[in-house]
Amino acid sequence: MSTIKANNIEEVTSGGATYFLSKAWVNFNGTGTVSIRDDGNVSSLTDNGTGNYSINFSTSLSSANYATSATTNGGSSTYSLNSQTAILASSNGGADPTTSVFRITTGNSANASSKTDRTFTHFMAVL
């Protein structure tokens, strides 16, 4: 298998957009014994308490100025996307994000201050 290495990928057409790729992503079970289902550039998760996790990157990012996206669903066996579903993303407990870890909390959209473990949690960092 060959490896393609490039700093920038752009559309062929003139003035095309540059594509930015995910530098880290993870799909994990945040209930019971926290476990990673699959990932890219994530070495481990730290369970900091109910609905509070640290996502540790395998290889540090080149900058802490990355964008993140996170989603979650399921807090019971219903796995429904309804008022019981929400994610609250915070960077390292209110501190600035770092190149090696990002911290998220999950909760209930009906009561955003209530942290809740979720069955399916997904995170992505783009730089």
Secondary structure, 3 states (H helix, E strand, C coil): CCCCCCCCEECCCCCCCEECCEEEEEEEECCCCCEEEEEECEEEEEEEECCEEEEEECCCCCCCCCEEEEEEECCCCCCCCCCCCEEEECCHHHCCCCCCEEEEEEEECCEEEEECCCCEEEEEEEC
